[in-house]
Amino acid sequence: MSLLTVGTVAFDDIETPLGKADKIVGGACTYISLAASYFVDGINLVSVIGDDFPQETLDLLESKGVNLEGLQVKHGEKSFLA
């Protein structure tokens, strides 16, 4: 069985009563893929990012078995900020 995830791979700004964090990795497609990696082999991710997205996060996704062939990197562009 395989899974296709289509959505945002983005940055989030989070503010709580305890503080604020800017430009942290977020996006529904990111976290759906990571969570599903514990239950499904063959996860295919489709999204668009800018060239500012951290390589370490892409490496993490790949290490969990997420296929990033459907991830388009827009060179010279910034990633989506949710």
N, C-alpha and C positions, 0 to 999 in steps of 0.2 A: 504494500500500500504506500502511496506517496501523497504529499500535500503541496498545494500551490498557495503561497501567501502573496497577496497583492495589496500594497498600501504604502504607508509612509515609513521611511527610514530617515530620521530627522534629529534635530536638537530640541530640547525642551528647556524652559526656564521654570523653576519651581520655587514657590515662596510659601513658607509655613511660619507659624508663630516663633519657631526656633531659628529661623534664618532663611537665606535665599541662596539658590544655586543657579548659575547661568550656564547656558550652552552645555548641558549634559546630554548624553546619548539617550534618545527616546524614539518614539514612533511605534505605532501599532504593529507594523510588519516586523520590526526588529524583535519585539518581545513575544509575538505569536510564534515566530520561527524558533526562538530560543526555548520557549516553553514546550513547543511541540517536539523538539529534538529528543526529549525524554521518552516519547511515546511512539514516534513515527520515524522510519527510515525513509530517506528520499524527500527532503523538503526543498522546494524550489521557490526562491524569493524573486519577486518582480517589483522594482522600485527605481527611483532616480535620486542620486545624491550629487553634491558638489565635490570638488577635489579637496575640500577642507575636512572631509569626514575622516575620523581616526582609523588608520590602518589596523591598529590593535583590535578594534571592534569587528572589522571585517575578518580578521584572522580568527577571532573568537567564534564568529558565526560559522566559518568554514571548519573549524576544529570540532564543532558540534554536528557536522554533516550537512550543513545548509549549502545548497548549490547556488552560487552567486552569478551564474551566467546571465540571468535576467536583470541584474543590477547595472543600470547605466550610470556612468560617471560623467558628469558635465564638466569638462576641464575649463578653468577660468571662472566657474560659477561657485556660489556658496550653497551649502546644504540648506534645506527647508528648516525654518525655525518655527516650531509650533507654539 
